[in-house]
């Protein structure tokens, strides 16, 4: 950091900084970001059939894939089944400049509800990743009850999202992305 954490800097560093600041300014050039090894960066998949909002709840994997695609449309680095200790988050989003997830997603339409919240709490504890729980109206009340007790630490941070919101956002972003492509924006 510029302040060097309260310590003085060596004279050689001072001279280097002084020389660089004395030079005339250089025109700023934007360069393409190079892809680092090991990052999961994928293209947005082709359009697929989108479930109706009033129809049956999409499967766990369909919702997970919609969340993945939403992250990709938002130009985030996205990974499904992201490892977190001995468990896996359904989806993790992060900014390209970050190493750890910024957003942790769990889809719960059945199965072990407690485990889904435990993974989100763990993601918050480890990385301060914003926790998102996608569920059905049936499980929303149960989630709120557990957030009042066992998982009270993440209560101010978690977003409980009905699956219909994910489907709606997916449809809108897919349409907007298609229009942008058509207009070459």
CNS distance restraints for C-alpha pairs under 8 A (distance, minus, plus):
assign (resid   1 and name CA) (resid   5 and name CA) 6.90 0.50 0.50
assign (resid   3 and name CA) (resid   7 and name CA) 7.53 0.50 0.50
assign (resid   4 and name CA) (resid   8 and name CA) 6.98 0.50 0.50
assign (resid   4 and name CA) (resid   9 and name CA) 7.10 0.50 0.50
assign (resid   9 and name CA) (resid  13 and name CA) 6.45 0.50 0.50
assign (resid   9 and name CA) (resid  14 and name CA) 6.77 0.50 0.50
assign (resid  10 and name CA) (resid  14 and name CA) 6.50 0.50 0.50
assign (resid  11 and name CA) (resid  15 and name CA) 6.18 0.50 0.50
assign (resid  12 and name CA) (resid  16 and name CA) 6.28 0.50 0.50
assign (resid  13 and name CA) (resid  17 and name CA) 6.16 0.50 0.50
assign (resid  14 and name CA) (resid  18 and name CA) 6.03 0.50 0.50
assign (resid  15 and name CA) (resid  19 and name CA) 6.06 0.50 0.50
assign (resid  16 and name CA) (resid  20 and name CA) 6.25 0.50 0.50
assign (resid  17 and name CA) (resid  21 and name CA) 6.16 0.50 0.50
assign (resid  18 and name CA) (resid  22 and name CA) 6.13 0.50 0.50
assign (resid  19 and name CA) (resid  23 and name CA) 6.60 0.50 0.50
assign (resid  35 and name CA) (resid  39 and name CA) 7.43 0.50 0.50
assign (resid  39 and name CA) (resid  77 and name CA) 7.65 0.50 0.50
assign (resid  40 and name CA) (resid  77 and name CA) 6.62 0.50 0.50
assign (resid  40 and name CA) (resid  78 and name CA) 6.53 0.50 0.50
assign (resid  40 and name CA) (resid  79 and name CA) 6.24 0.50 0.50
assign (resid  41 and name CA) (resid  77 and name CA) 5.76 0.50 0.50
assign (resid  41 and name CA) (resid  78 and name CA) 6.65 0.50 0.50
assign (resid  42 and name CA) (resid  72 and name CA) 7.56 0.50 0.50
assign (resid  42 and name CA) (resid  78 and name CA) 7.95 0.50 0.50
assign (resid  43 and name CA) (resid  72 and name CA) 7.26 0.50 0.50
assign (resid  44 and name CA) (resid  69 and name CA) 6.11 0.50 0.50
assign (resid  44 and name CA) (resid  72 and name CA) 6.19 0.50 0.50
assign (resid  44 and name CA) (resid  73 and name CA) 6.92 0.50 0.50
assign (resid  45 and name CA) (resid  69 and name CA) 7.44 0.50 0.50
assign (resid  47 and name CA) (resid 174 and name CA) 7.97 0.50 0.50
assign (resid  50 and name CA) (resid 167 and name CA) 7.53 0.50 0.50
assign (resid  50 and name CA) (resid 171 and name CA) 7.41 0.50 0.50
assign (resid  51 and name CA) (resid  55 and name CA) 6.88 0.50 0.50
assign (resid  51 and name CA) (resid  56 and name CA) 7.83 0.50 0.50
assign (resid  51 and name CA) (resid  57 and name CA) 7.93 0.50 0.50
assign (resid  51 and name CA) (resid  58 and name CA) 6.48 0.50 0.50
assign (resid  51 and name CA) (resid 167 and name CA) 7.40 0.50 0.50
assign (resid  52 and name CA) (resid  56 and name CA) 7.72 0.50 0.50
assign (resid  53 and name CA) (resid 164 and name CA) 5.81 0.50 0.50
assign (resid  53 and name CA) (resid 167 and name CA) 7.08 0.50 0.50
assign (resid  53 and name CA) (resid 168 and name CA) 7.48 0.50 0.50
assign (resid  57 and name CA) (resid 163 and name CA) 7.48 0.50 0.50
assign (resid  58 and name CA) (resid  62 and name CA) 5.93 0.50 0.50
assign (resid  58 and name CA) (resid  63 and name CA) 6.32 0.50 0.50
assign (resid  59 and name CA) (resid  63 and name CA) 6.35 0.50 0.50
assign (resid  59 and name CA) (resid 109 and name CA) 7.97 0.50 0.50
assign (resid  60 and name CA) (resid  64 and name CA) 6.13 0.50 0.50
assign (resid  60 and name CA) (resid 107 and name CA) 6.41 0.50 0.50
assign (resid  60 and name CA) (resid 108 and name CA) 7.26 0.50 0.50
assign (resid  60 and name CA) (resid 109 and name CA) 6.68 0.50 0.50
assign (resid  61 and name CA) (resid  65 and name CA) 5.99 0.50 0.50
assign (resid  62 and name CA) (resid  66 and name CA) 6.24 0.50 0.50
assign (resid  63 and name CA) (resid  67 and name CA) 6.27 0.50 0.50
assign (resid  63 and name CA) (resid 107 and name CA) 7.14 0.50 0.50
assign (resid  63 and name CA) (resid 163 and name CA) 7.45 0.50 0.50
assign (resid  63 and name CA) (resid 166 and name CA) 7.45 0.50 0.50
assign (resid  63 and name CA) (resid 167 and name CA) 7.64 0.50 0.50
assign (resid  64 and name CA) (resid  68 and name CA) 6.23 0.50 0.50
assign (resid  64 and name CA) (resid  80 and name CA) 7.68 0.50 0.50
assign (resid  64 and name CA) (resid  90 and name CA) 6.39 0.50 0.50
assign (resid  64 and name CA) (resid  91 and name CA) 6.70 0.50 0.50
assign (resid  64 and name CA) (resid 107 and name CA) 6.65 0.50 0.50
assign (resid  65 and name CA) (resid  69 and name CA) 6.11 0.50 0.50
assign (resid  66 and name CA) (resid  70 and name CA) 6.09 0.50 0.50
assign (resid  66 and name CA) (resid 166 and name CA) 7.29 0.50 0.50
assign (resid  66 and name CA) (resid 167 and name CA) 7.28 0.50 0.50
assign (resid  66 and name CA) (resid 170 and name CA) 6.26 0.50 0.50
assign (resid  67 and name CA) (resid  71 and name CA) 6.34 0.50 0.50
assign (resid  67 and name CA) (resid  91 and name CA) 7.17 0.50 0.50
assign (resid  67 and name CA) (resid 166 and name CA) 7.05 0.50 0.50
assign (resid  67 and name CA) (resid 170 and name CA) 7.69 0.50 0.50
assign (resid  68 and name CA) (resid  72 and name CA) 6.39 0.50 0.50
assign (resid  68 and name CA) (resid  78 and name CA) 6.27 0.50 0.50
assign (resid  68 and name CA) (resid  79 and name CA) 7.21 0.50 0.50
assign (resid  68 and name CA) (resid  80 and name CA) 6.93 0.50 0.50
assign (resid  68 and name CA) (resid  91 and name CA) 6.42 0.50 0.50
assign (resid  69 and name CA) (resid  73 and name CA) 6.11 0.50 0.50
assign (resid  69 and name CA) (resid 170 and name CA) 7.71 0.50 0.50
assign (resid  70 and name CA) (resid  74 and name CA) 6.30 0.50 0.50
assign (resid  70 and name CA) (resid 169 and name CA) 7.82 0.50 0.50
assign (resid  70 and name CA) (resid 170 and name CA) 6.09 0.50 0.50
assign (resid  70 and name CA) (resid 173 and name CA) 7.16 0.50 0.50
assign (resid  71 and name CA) (resid  75 and name CA) 6.47 0.50 0.50
assign (resid  71 and name CA) (resid  76 and name CA) 5.41 0.50 0.50
assign (resid  71 and name CA) (resid  77 and name CA) 7.31 0.50 0.50
assign (resid  71 and name CA) (resid  78 and name CA) 6.24 0.50 0.50
assign (resid  71 and name CA) (resid  93 and name CA) 6.43 0.50 0.50
assign (resid  72 and name CA) (resid  76 and name CA) 5.46 0.50 0.50
assign (resid  72 and name CA) (resid  77 and name CA) 6.84 0.50 0.50
assign (resid  72 and name CA) (resid  78 and name CA) 6.49 0.50 0.50
assign (resid  73 and name CA) (resid 173 and name CA) 7.22 0.50 0.50
assign (resid  73 and name CA) (resid 174 and name CA) 7.93 0.50 0.50
assign (resid  73 and name CA) (resid 177 and name CA) 7.34 0.50 0.50
assign (resid  76 and name CA) (resid  93 and name CA) 6.19 0.50 0.50
assign (resid  76 and name CA) (resid  94 and name CA) 5.78 0.50 0.50
assign (resid  76 and name CA) (resid  95 and name CA) 5.35 0.50 0.50
assign (resid  76 and name CA) (resid  96 and name CA) 6.43 0.50 0.50
assign (resid  77 and name CA) (resid  93 and name CA) 5.75 0.50 0.50
assign (resid  77 and name CA) (resid  94 and name CA) 5.29 0.50 0.50
assign (resid  77 and name CA) (resid  95 and name CA) 6.07 0.50 0.50
assign (resid  77 and name CA) (resid  96 and name CA) 5.86 0.50 0.50
assign (resid  78 and name CA) (resid  91 and name CA) 7.16 0.50 0.50
assign (resid  78 and name CA) (resid  92 and name CA) 5.84 0.50 0.50
assign (resid  78 and name CA) (resid  93 and name CA) 4.71 0.50 0.50
assign (resid  78 and name CA) (resid  94 and name CA) 6.61 0.50 0.50
assign (resid  79 and name CA) (resid  91 and name CA) 5.78 0.50 0.50
assign (resid  79 and name CA) (resid  92 and name CA) 5.39 0.50 0.50
assign (resid  79 and name CA) (resid  93 and name CA) 6.70 0.50 0.50
assign (resid  80 and name CA) (resid  89 and name CA) 7.23 0.50 0.50
assign (resid  80 and name CA) (resid  90 and name CA) 5.53 0.50 0.50
assign (resid  80 and name CA) (resid  91 and name CA) 4.36 0.50 0.50
assign (resid  80 and name CA) (resid  92 and name CA) 6.37 0.50 0.50
assign (resid  81 and name CA) (resid  88 and name CA) 5.12 0.50 0.50
assign (resid  81 and name CA) (resid  89 and name CA) 5.24 0.50 0.50
assign (resid  81 and name CA) (resid  90 and name CA) 4.78 0.50 0.50
assign (resid  81 and name CA) (resid  91 and name CA) 5.92 0.50 0.50
assign (resid  81 and name CA) (resid  92 and name CA) 7.86 0.50 0.50
assign (resid  82 and name CA) (resid  88 and name CA) 5.13 0.50 0.50
assign (resid  82 and name CA) (resid  89 and name CA) 4.99 0.50 0.50
assign (resid  82 and name CA) (resid  90 and name CA) 6.59 0.50 0.50
assign (resid  82 and name CA) (resid  91 and name CA) 6.28 0.50 0.50
assign (resid  82 and name CA) (resid  92 and name CA) 6.14 0.50 0.50
assign (resid  83 and name CA) (resid  87 and name CA) 5.99 0.50 0.50
assign (resid  83 and name CA) (resid  88 and name CA) 4.45 0.50 0.50
assign (resid  83 and name CA) (resid  89 and name CA) 6.42 0.50 0.50
assign (resid  84 and name CA) (resid  88 and name CA) 5.44 0.50 0.50
assign (resid  84 and name CA) (resid  89 and name CA) 6.79 0.50 0.50
assign (resid  84 and name CA) (resid 119 and name CA) 7.62 0.50 0.50
assign (resid  84 and name CA) (resid 122 and name CA) 7.90 0.50 0.50
assign (resid  84 and name CA) (resid 123 and name CA) 7.37 0.50 0.50
assign (resid  87 and name CA) (resid 119 and name CA) 7.30 0.50 0.50
assign (resid  88 and name CA) (resid 119 and name CA) 7.64 0.50 0.50
assign (resid  89 and name CA) (resid 104 and name CA) 6.82 0.50 0.50
assign (resid  89 and name CA) (resid 105 and name CA) 6.47 0.50 0.50
assign (resid  89 and name CA) (resid 106 and name CA) 6.14 0.50 0.50
assign (resid  89 and name CA) (resid 119 and name CA) 6.64 0.50 0.50
assign (resid  89 and name CA) (resid 120 and name CA) 7.76 0.50 0.50
assign (resid  90 and name CA) (resid 104 and name CA) 7.93 0.50 0.50
assign (resid  90 and name CA) (resid 105 and name CA) 5.84 0.50 0.50
assign (resid  90 and name CA) (resid 106 and name CA) 5.15 0.50 0.50
assign (resid  90 and name CA) (resid 107 and name CA) 6.68 0.50 0.50
assign (resid  91 and name CA) (resid 104 and name CA) 6.25 0.50 0.50
assign (resid  91 and name CA) (resid 105 and name CA) 5.01 0.50 0.50
assign (resid  91 and name CA) (resid 106 and name CA) 6.78 0.50 0.50
assign (resid  92 and name CA) (resid 101 and name CA) 5.68 0.50 0.50
assign (resid  92 and name CA) (resid 102 and name CA) 7.47 0.50 0.50
assign (resid  92 and name CA) (resid 103 and name CA) 5.73 0.50 0.50
assign (resid  92 and name CA) (resid 104 and name CA) 4.85 0.50 0.50
assign (resid  92 and name CA) (resid 105 and name CA) 6.11 0.50 0.50
assign (resid  93 and name CA) (resid 101 and name CA) 5.40 0.50 0.50
assign (resid  93 and name CA) (resid 102 and name CA) 5.88 0.50 0.50
assign (resid  93 and name CA) (resid 103 and name CA) 5.03 0.50 0.50
assign (resid  93 and name CA) (resid 104 and name CA) 6.68 0.50 0.50
assign (resid  94 and name CA) (resid  98 and name CA) 6.38 0.50 0.50
assign (resid  94 and name CA) (resid  99 and name CA) 7.58 0.50 0.50
assign (resid  94 and name CA) (resid 100 and name CA) 6.59 0.50 0.50
assign (resid  94 and name CA) (resid 101 and name CA) 4.50 0.50 0.50
assign (resid  94 and name CA) (resid 102 and name CA) 4.75 0.50 0.50
assign (resid  94 and name CA) (resid 103 and name CA) 6.46 0.50 0.50
assign (resid  95 and name CA) (resid 101 and name CA) 7.72 0.50 0.50
assign (resid  95 and name CA) (resid 102 and name CA) 7.01 0.50 0.50
assign (resid 100 and name CA) (resid 127 and name CA) 6.49 0.50 0.50
assign (resid 101 and name CA) (resid 127 and name CA) 6.84 0.50 0.50
assign (resid 101 and name CA) (resid 129 and name CA) 5.87 0.50 0.50
assign (resid 102 and name CA) (resid 127 and name CA) 7.39 0.50 0.50
assign (resid 102 and name CA) (resid 128 and name CA) 7.18 0.50 0.50
assign (resid 102 and name CA) (resid 129 and name CA) 4.36 0.50 0.50
assign (resid 102 and name CA) (resid 130 and name CA) 6.07 0.50 0.50
assign (resid 103 and name CA) (resid 129 and name CA) 4.84 0.50 0.50
assign (resid 103 and name CA) (resid 130 and name CA) 4.64 0.50 0.50
assign (resid 103 and name CA) (resid 131 and name CA) 6.09 0.50 0.50
assign (resid 103 and name CA) (resid 132 and name CA) 7.31 0.50 0.50
assign (resid 104 and name CA) (resid 120 and name CA) 6.41 0.50 0.50
assign (resid 104 and name CA) (resid 123 and name CA) 6.56 0.50 0.50
assign (resid 104 and name CA) (resid 129 and name CA) 5.82 0.50 0.50
assign (resid 104 and name CA) (resid 130 and name CA) 5.94 0.50 0.50
assign (resid 104 and name CA) (resid 131 and name CA) 4.94 0.50 0.50
assign (resid 104 and name CA) (resid 132 and name CA) 6.06 0.50 0.50
assign (resid 105 and name CA) (resid 120 and name CA) 7.30 0.50 0.50
assign (resid 105 and name CA) (resid 131 and name CA) 6.16 0.50 0.50
assign (resid 105 and name CA) (resid 132 and name CA) 4.80 0.50 0.50
assign (resid 105 and name CA) (resid 133 and name CA) 6.05 0.50 0.50
assign (resid 105 and name CA) (resid 134 and name CA) 7.49 0.50 0.50
assign (resid 106 and name CA) (resid 116 and name CA) 6.07 0.50 0.50
assign (resid 106 and name CA) (resid 117 and name CA) 7.92 0.50 0.50
assign (resid 106 and name CA) (resid 119 and name CA) 7.94 0.50 0.50
assign (resid 106 and name CA) (resid 120 and name CA) 7.13 0.50 0.50
assign (resid 106 and name CA) (resid 132 and name CA) 6.33 0.50 0.50
assign (resid 106 and name CA) (resid 133 and name CA) 5.09 0.50 0.50
assign (resid 106 and name CA) (resid 134 and name CA) 6.23 0.50 0.50
assign (resid 107 and name CA) (resid 116 and name CA) 7.64 0.50 0.50
assign (resid 107 and name CA) (resid 133 and name CA) 5.96 0.50 0.50
assign (resid 107 and name CA) (resid 134 and name CA) 4.70 0.50 0.50
assign (resid 107 and name CA) (resid 135 and name CA) 6.06 0.50 0.50
assign (resid 108 and name CA) (resid 113 and name CA) 6.60 0.50 0.50
assign (resid 108 and name CA) (resid 116 and name CA) 6.94 0.50 0.50
assign (resid 108 and name CA) (resid 133 and name CA) 7.10 0.50 0.50
assign (resid 108 and name CA) (resid 134 and name CA) 6.02 0.50 0.50
assign (resid 108 and name CA) (resid 135 and name CA) 4.92 0.50 0.50
assign (resid 108 and name CA) (resid 136 and name CA) 7.61 0.50 0.50
assign (resid 109 and name CA) (resid 134 and name CA) 7.90 0.50 0.50
assign (resid 109 and name CA) (resid 135 and name CA) 5.37 0.50 0.50
assign (resid 109 and name CA) (resid 136 and name CA) 6.05 0.50 0.50
assign (resid 109 and name CA) (resid 139 and name CA) 7.77 0.50 0.50
assign (resid 112 and name CA) (resid 116 and name CA) 6.72 0.50 0.50
assign (resid 113 and name CA) (resid 117 and name CA) 6.63 0.50 0.50
assign (resid 114 and name CA) (resid 118 and name CA) 6.16 0.50 0.50
assign (resid 115 and name CA) (resid 119 and name CA) 6.20 0.50 0.50
assign (resid 116 and name CA) (resid 120 and name CA) 6.51 0.50 0.50
assign (resid 116 and name CA) (resid 133 and name CA) 7.95 0.50 0.50
assign (resid 117 and name CA) (resid 121 and name CA) 6.12 0.50 0.50
assign (resid 117 and name CA) (resid 133 and name CA) 7.75 0.50 0.50
assign (resid 117 and name CA) (resid 151 and name CA) 7.50 0.50 0.50
assign (resid 118 and name CA) (resid 122 and name CA) 6.09 0.50 0.50
assign (resid 118 and name CA) (resid 151 and name CA) 7.81 0.50 0.50
assign (resid 119 and name CA) (resid 123 and name CA) 6.19 0.50 0.50
assign (resid 120 and name CA) (resid 124 and name CA) 6.28 0.50 0.50
assign (resid 120 and name CA) (resid 131 and name CA) 5.42 0.50 0.50
assign (resid 120 and name CA) (resid 132 and name CA) 7.44 0.50 0.50
assign (resid 120 and name CA) (resid 133 and name CA) 7.99 0.50 0.50
assign (resid 121 and name CA) (resid 125 and name CA) 6.14 0.50 0.50
assign (resid 121 and name CA) (resid 131 and name CA) 7.40 0.50 0.50
assign (resid 121 and name CA) (resid 151 and name CA) 7.11 0.50 0.50
assign (resid 121 and name CA) (resid 153 and name CA) 7.78 0.50 0.50
assign (resid 121 and name CA) (resid 154 and name CA) 6.22 0.50 0.50
assign (resid 122 and name CA) (resid 126 and name CA) 6.04 0.50 0.50
assign (resid 123 and name CA) (resid 127 and name CA) 5.78 0.50 0.50
assign (resid 123 and name CA) (resid 128 and name CA) 6.59 0.50 0.50
assign (resid 123 and name CA) (resid 129 and name CA) 5.78 0.50 0.50
assign (resid 123 and name CA) (resid 131 and name CA) 7.38 0.50 0.50
assign (resid 124 and name CA) (resid 128 and name CA) 4.13 0.50 0.50
assign (resid 124 and name CA) (resid 129 and name CA) 4.91 0.50 0.50
assign (resid 124 and name CA) (resid 130 and name CA) 6.53 0.50 0.50
assign (resid 124 and name CA) (resid 131 and name CA) 6.72 0.50 0.50
assign (resid 124 and name CA) (resid 154 and name CA) 7.25 0.50 0.50
assign (resid 130 and name CA) (resid 157 and name CA) 6.42 0.50 0.50
assign (resid 130 and name CA) (resid 158 and name CA) 6.61 0.50 0.50
assign (resid 131 and name CA) (resid 154 and name CA) 7.83 0.50 0.50
assign (resid 131 and name CA) (resid 157 and name CA) 6.68 0.50 0.50
assign (resid 131 and name CA) (resid 158 and name CA) 4.80 0.50 0.50
assign (resid 131 and name CA) (resid 159 and name CA) 6.43 0.50 0.50
assign (resid 132 and name CA) (resid 158 and name CA) 5.69 0.50 0.50
assign (resid 132 and name CA) (resid 159 and name CA) 4.86 0.50 0.50
assign (resid 132 and name CA) (resid 160 and name CA) 6.08 0.50 0.50
assign (resid 132 and name CA) (resid 161 and name CA) 7.16 0.50 0.50
assign (resid 133 and name CA) (resid 158 and name CA) 7.31 0.50 0.50
assign (resid 133 and name CA) (resid 159 and name CA) 6.18 0.50 0.50
assign (resid 133 and name CA) (resid 160 and name CA) 4.86 0.50 0.50
assign (resid 133 and name CA) (resid 161 and name CA) 5.99 0.50 0.50
assign (resid 134 and name CA) (resid 160 and name CA) 6.07 0.50 0.50
assign (resid 134 and name CA) (resid 161 and name CA) 4.75 0.50 0.50
assign (resid 134 and name CA) (resid 162 and name CA) 5.70 0.50 0.50
assign (resid 134 and name CA) (resid 163 and name CA) 5.64 0.50 0.50
assign (resid 134 and name CA) (resid 166 and name CA) 7.84 0.50 0.50
assign (resid 135 and name CA) (resid 139 and name CA) 6.31 0.50 0.50
assign (resid 135 and name CA) (resid 140 and name CA) 6.72 0.50 0.50
assign (resid 135 and name CA) (resid 160 and name CA) 7.29 0.50 0.50
assign (resid 135 and name CA) (resid 161 and name CA) 6.30 0.50 0.50
assign (resid 135 and name CA) (resid 162 and name CA) 5.25 0.50 0.50
assign (resid 135 and name CA) (resid 163 and name CA) 5.58 0.50 0.50
assign (resid 136 and name CA) (resid 140 and name CA) 6.46 0.50 0.50
assign (resid 136 and name CA) (resid 162 and name CA) 5.44 0.50 0.50
assign (resid 136 and name CA) (resid 163 and name CA) 6.02 0.50 0.50
assign (resid 137 and name CA) (resid 141 and name CA) 7.60 0.50 0.50
assign (resid 137 and name CA) (resid 162 and name CA) 6.45 0.50 0.50
assign (resid 138 and name CA) (resid 142 and name CA) 7.88 0.50 0.50
assign (resid 139 and name CA) (resid 143 and name CA) 6.17 0.50 0.50
assign (resid 140 and name CA) (resid 144 and name CA) 6.35 0.50 0.50
assign (resid 140 and name CA) (resid 160 and name CA) 7.06 0.50 0.50
assign (resid 140 and name CA) (resid 162 and name CA) 7.83 0.50 0.50
assign (resid 141 and name CA) (resid 145 and name CA) 6.28 0.50 0.50
assign (resid 142 and name CA) (resid 146 and name CA) 6.35 0.50 0.50
assign (resid 143 and name CA) (resid 147 and name CA) 6.15 0.50 0.50
assign (resid 143 and name CA) (resid 160 and name CA) 7.95 0.50 0.50
assign (resid 144 and name CA) (resid 148 and name CA) 6.33 0.50 0.50
assign (resid 145 and name CA) (resid 149 and name CA) 6.83 0.50 0.50
assign (resid 146 and name CA) (resid 150 and name CA) 5.60 0.50 0.50
assign (resid 146 and name CA) (resid 151 and name CA) 6.00 0.50 0.50
assign (resid 146 and name CA) (resid 152 and name CA) 7.63 0.50 0.50
assign (resid 147 and name CA) (resid 151 and name CA) 4.61 0.50 0.50
assign (resid 147 and name CA) (resid 152 and name CA) 4.85 0.50 0.50
assign (resid 147 and name CA) (resid 153 and name CA) 7.92 0.50 0.50
assign (resid 147 and name CA) (resid 154 and name CA) 7.26 0.50 0.50
assign (resid 147 and name CA) (resid 155 and name CA) 5.40 0.50 0.50
assign (resid 148 and name CA) (resid 152 and name CA) 5.27 0.50 0.50
assign (resid 148 and name CA) (resid 155 and name CA) 7.19 0.50 0.50
assign (resid 151 and name CA) (resid 155 and name CA) 6.76 0.50 0.50
assign (resid 154 and name CA) (resid 158 and name CA) 5.84 0.50 0.50
assign (resid 161 and name CA) (resid 165 and name CA) 6.58 0.50 0.50
assign (resid 161 and name CA) (resid 166 and name CA) 7.52 0.50 0.50
assign (resid 162 and name CA) (resid 166 and name CA) 7.24 0.50 0.50
assign (resid 163 and name CA) (resid 167 and name CA) 6.49 0.50 0.50
assign (resid 164 and name CA) (resid 168 and name CA) 6.08 0.50 0.50
assign (resid 165 and name CA) (resid 169 and name CA) 6.07 0.50 0.50
assign (resid 166 and name CA) (resid 170 and name CA) 6.00 0.50 0.50
assign (resid 167 and name CA) (resid 171 and name CA) 6.18 0.50 0.50
assign (resid 168 and name CA) (resid 172 and name CA) 6.25 0.50 0.50
assign (resid 169 and name CA) (resid 173 and name CA) 5.99 0.50 0.50
assign (resid 170 and name CA) (resid 174 and name CA) 5.93 0.50 0.50
assign (resid 171 and name CA) (resid 175 and name CA) 6.16 0.50 0.50
assign (resid 172 and name CA) (resid 176 and name CA) 6.10 0.50 0.50
assign (resid 173 and name CA) (resid 177 and name CA) 5.89 0.50 0.50
assign (resid 174 and name CA) (resid 178 and name CA) 6.13 0.50 0.50
assign (resid 175 and name CA) (resid 179 and name CA) 6.28 0.50 0.50
assign (resid 176 and name CA) (resid 180 and name CA) 6.18 0.50 0.50
assign (resid 177 and name CA) (resid 181 and name CA) 6.21 0.50 0.50
assign (resid 178 and name CA) (resid 182 and name CA) 6.15 0.50 0.50
assign (resid 179 and name CA) (resid 183 and name CA) 6.14 0.50 0.50
assign (resid 180 and name CA) (resid 184 and name CA) 5.75 0.50 0.50
assign (resid 180 and name CA) (resid 185 and name CA) 5.10 0.50 0.50
assign (resid 181 and name CA) (resid 185 and name CA) 6.29 0.50 0.50
